[in-house]
Amino acid sequence: MAMNYTLKNIPDEIYKKIKLRARRHRRSVNSEIIAILGEVTTPRRVSPEEFLARADELRARTKGFLTEEFLKKVKREGLL
């Protein structure tokens, strides 16, 4: 069953971004908001291959494992 809902006090910057996104997708602002809500409320299934590829990418970016010592150091330095 469909439902009506009114959004109030949308900040200008957010509205502008939604409006631009709607234009790119050739949708109304209302349809774009519904699409966004659908995206964020529907879990995305990730294949094991995708999961492992993402893990490899993150591992490469962090140059290995994060140790307790490293985490304490960056916390002391205010970087985390």
Biotite code that builds the C-alpha atoms (Angstrom):
import biotite.structure as struc

atoms = struc.array([
    struc.Atom([0.000, 0.000, 0.000], chain_id="A", res_id=1, res_name="MET", atom_name="CA", element="C"),
    struc.Atom([1.368, 3.401, -0.967], chain_id="A", res_id=2, res_name="ALA", atom_name="CA", element="C"),
    struc.Atom([1.503, 6.152, 1.622], chain_id="A", res_id=3, res_name="MET", atom_name="CA", element="C"),
    struc.Atom([1.725, 9.940, 1.457], chain_id="A", res_id=4, res_name="ASN", atom_name="CA", element="C"),
    struc.Atom([4.307, 11.788, 3.530], chain_id="A", res_id=5, res_name="TYR", atom_name="CA", element="C"),
    struc.Atom([5.336, 15.450, 3.564], chain_id="A", res_id=6, res_name="THR", atom_name="CA", element="C"),
    struc.Atom([8.932, 16.536, 4.141], chain_id="A", res_id=7, res_name="LEU", atom_name="CA", element="C"),
    struc.Atom([9.362, 19.925, 5.769], chain_id="A", res_id=8, res_name="LYS", atom_name="CA", element="C"),
    struc.Atom([12.339, 22.206, 6.311], chain_id="A", res_id=9, res_name="ASN", atom_name="CA", element="C"),
    struc.Atom([14.673, 20.500, 3.845], chain_id="A", res_id=10, res_name="ILE", atom_name="CA", element="C"),
    struc.Atom([17.942, 22.461, 3.912], chain_id="A", res_id=11, res_name="PRO", atom_name="CA", element="C"),
    struc.Atom([18.593, 24.325, 0.654], chain_id="A", res_id=12, res_name="ASP", atom_name="CA", element="C"),
    struc.Atom([21.857, 22.486, -0.045], chain_id="A", res_id=13, res_name="GLU", atom_name="CA", element="C"),
    struc.Atom([20.234, 19.079, 0.313], chain_id="A", res_id=14, res_name="ILE", atom_name="CA", element="C"),
    struc.Atom([17.290, 20.102, -1.862], chain_id="A", res_id=15, res_name="TYR", atom_name="CA", element="C"),
    struc.Atom([19.644, 21.402, -4.574], chain_id="A", res_id=16, res_name="LYS", atom_name="CA", element="C"),
    struc.Atom([21.566, 18.108, -4.575], chain_id="A", res_id=17, res_name="LYS", atom_name="CA", element="C"),
    struc.Atom([18.362, 16.076, -4.808], chain_id="A", res_id=18, res_name="ILE", atom_name="CA", element="C"),
    struc.Atom([17.081, 18.306, -7.602], chain_id="A", res_id=19, res_name="LYS", atom_name="CA", element="C"),
    struc.Atom([20.327, 17.865, -9.580], chain_id="A", res_id=20, res_name="LEU", atom_name="CA", element="C"),
    struc.Atom([20.269, 14.123, -9.024], chain_id="A", res_id=21, res_name="ARG", atom_name="CA", element="C"),
    struc.Atom([16.627, 13.973, -10.144], chain_id="A", res_id=22, res_name="ALA", atom_name="CA", element="C"),
    struc.Atom([17.494, 15.886, -13.304], chain_id="A", res_id=23, res_name="ARG", atom_name="CA", element="C"),
    struc.Atom([20.359, 13.472, -14.077], chain_id="A", res_id=24, res_name="ARG", atom_name="CA", element="C"),
    struc.Atom([18.013, 10.516, -13.664], chain_id="A", res_id=25, res_name="HIS", atom_name="CA", element="C"),
    struc.Atom([15.174, 12.258, -15.531], chain_id="A", res_id=26, res_name="ARG", atom_name="CA", element="C"),
    struc.Atom([12.835, 12.006, -12.566], chain_id="A", res_id=27, res_name="ARG", atom_name="CA", element="C"),
    struc.Atom([10.768, 14.393, -10.489], chain_id="A", res_id=28, res_name="SER", atom_name="CA", element="C"),
    struc.Atom([12.146, 15.424, -7.104], chain_id="A", res_id=29, res_name="VAL", atom_name="CA", element="C"),
    struc.Atom([9.452, 13.289, -5.459], chain_id="A", res_id=30, res_name="ASN", atom_name="CA", element="C"),
    struc.Atom([10.391, 10.230, -7.528], chain_id="A", res_id=31, res_name="SER", atom_name="CA", element="C"),
    struc.Atom([14.071, 10.808, -6.776], chain_id="A", res_id=32, res_name="GLU", atom_name="CA", element="C"),
    struc.Atom([13.427, 10.929, -3.027], chain_id="A", res_id=33, res_name="ILE", atom_name="CA", element="C"),
    struc.Atom([11.457, 7.667, -3.280], chain_id="A", res_id=34, res_name="ILE", atom_name="CA", element="C"),
    struc.Atom([14.344, 6.101, -5.245], chain_id="A", res_id=35, res_name="ALA", atom_name="CA", element="C"),
    struc.Atom([16.885, 7.277, -2.645], chain_id="A", res_id=36, res_name="ILE", atom_name="CA", element="C"),
    struc.Atom([14.765, 5.883, 0.191], chain_id="A", res_id=37, res_name="LEU", atom_name="CA", element="C"),
    struc.Atom([14.503, 2.590, -1.684], chain_id="A", res_id=38, res_name="GLY", atom_name="CA", element="C"),
    struc.Atom([18.290, 2.423, -2.130], chain_id="A", res_id=39, res_name="GLU", atom_name="CA", element="C"),
    struc.Atom([19.117, 3.087, 1.508], chain_id="A", res_id=40, res_name="VAL", atom_name="CA", element="C"),
    struc.Atom([16.472, 0.750, 2.929], chain_id="A", res_id=41, res_name="THR", atom_name="CA", element="C"),
    struc.Atom([17.180, -2.248, 0.685], chain_id="A", res_id=42, res_name="THR", atom_name="CA", element="C"),
    struc.Atom([20.179, -4.343, 1.723], chain_id="A", res_id=43, res_name="PRO", atom_name="CA", element="C"),
    struc.Atom([22.664, -4.848, -1.089], chain_id="A", res_id=44, res_name="ARG", atom_name="CA", element="C"),
    struc.Atom([23.909, -8.404, -1.477], chain_id="A", res_id=45, res_name="ARG", atom_name="CA", element="C"),
    struc.Atom([27.646, -8.563, -2.044], chain_id="A", res_id=46, res_name="VAL", atom_name="CA", element="C"),
    struc.Atom([29.186, -11.590, -3.697], chain_id="A", res_id=47, res_name="SER", atom_name="CA", element="C"),
    struc.Atom([32.147, -13.248, -1.966], chain_id="A", res_id=48, res_name="PRO", atom_name="CA", element="C"),
    struc.Atom([34.336, -12.113, -4.868], chain_id="A", res_id=49, res_name="GLU", atom_name="CA", element="C"),
    struc.Atom([33.268, -8.472, -4.421], chain_id="A", res_id=50, res_name="GLU", atom_name="CA", element="C"),
    struc.Atom([33.822, -8.704, -0.668], chain_id="A", res_id=51, res_name="PHE", atom_name="CA", element="C"),
    struc.Atom([37.336, -10.111, -1.074], chain_id="A", res_id=52, res_name="LEU", atom_name="CA", element="C"),
    struc.Atom([38.219, -7.558, -3.765], chain_id="A", res_id=53, res_name="ALA", atom_name="CA", element="C"),
    struc.Atom([37.122, -4.720, -1.462], chain_id="A", res_id=54, res_name="ARG", atom_name="CA", element="C"),
    struc.Atom([39.110, -6.226, 1.425], chain_id="A", res_id=55, res_name="ALA", atom_name="CA", element="C"),
    struc.Atom([42.207, -6.442, -0.803], chain_id="A", res_id=56, res_name="ASP", atom_name="CA", element="C"),
    struc.Atom([41.730, -2.822, -1.856], chain_id="A", res_id=57, res_name="GLU", atom_name="CA", element="C"),
    struc.Atom([41.430, -1.637, 1.752], chain_id="A", res_id=58, res_name="LEU", atom_name="CA", element="C"),
    struc.Atom([44.413, -3.737, 2.805], chain_id="A", res_id=59, res_name="ARG", atom_name="CA", element="C"),
    struc.Atom([46.511, -2.185, 0.030], chain_id="A", res_id=60, res_name="ALA", atom_name="CA", element="C"),
    struc.Atom([45.447, 1.306, 1.086], chain_id="A", res_id=61, res_name="ARG", atom_name="CA", element="C"),
    struc.Atom([46.339, 0.691, 4.738], chain_id="A", res_id=62, res_name="THR", atom_name="CA", element="C"),
    struc.Atom([49.593, -1.117, 3.866], chain_id="A", res_id=63, res_name="LYS", atom_name="CA", element="C"),
    struc.Atom([48.848, -4.075, 6.106], chain_id="A", res_id=64, res_name="GLY", atom_name="CA", element="C"),
    struc.Atom([47.062, -4.663, 9.360], chain_id="A", res_id=65, res_name="PHE", atom_name="CA", element="C"),
    struc.Atom([46.251, -1.995, 11.904], chain_id="A", res_id=66, res_name="LEU", atom_name="CA", element="C"),
    struc.Atom([47.911, -2.872, 15.177], chain_id="A", res_id=67, res_name="THR", atom_name="CA", element="C"),
    struc.Atom([46.793, -1.799, 18.641], chain_id="A", res_id=68, res_name="GLU", atom_name="CA", element="C"),
    struc.Atom([50.050, 0.148, 18.969], chain_id="A", res_id=69, res_name="GLU", atom_name="CA", element="C"),
    struc.Atom([49.428, 2.044, 15.733], chain_id="A", res_id=70, res_name="PHE", atom_name="CA", element="C"),
    struc.Atom([45.856, 2.917, 16.752], chain_id="A", res_id=71, res_name="LEU", atom_name="CA", element="C"),
    struc.Atom([47.027, 4.215, 20.138], chain_id="A", res_id=72, res_name="LYS", atom_name="CA", element="C"),
    struc.Atom([49.682, 6.329, 18.405], chain_id="A", res_id=73, res_name="LYS", atom_name="CA", element="C"),
    struc.Atom([47.252, 8.002, 15.992], chain_id="A", res_id=74, res_name="VAL", atom_name="CA", element="C"),
    struc.Atom([44.789, 8.617, 18.836], chain_id="A", res_id=75, res_name="LYS", atom_name="CA", element="C"),
    struc.Atom([47.532, 10.343, 20.850], chain_id="A", res_id=76, res_name="ARG", atom_name="CA", element="C"),
    struc.Atom([48.368, 12.472, 17.822], chain_id="A", res_id=77, res_name="GLU", atom_name="CA", element="C"),
    struc.Atom([44.720, 13.405, 17.370], chain_id="A", res_id=78, res_name="GLY", atom_name="CA", element="C"),
    struc.Atom([44.430, 11.726, 13.989], chain_id="A", res_id=79, res_name="LEU", atom_name="CA", element="C"),
    struc.Atom([41.666, 9.335, 14.995], chain_id="A", res_id=80, res_name="LEU", atom_name="CA", element="C"),
])
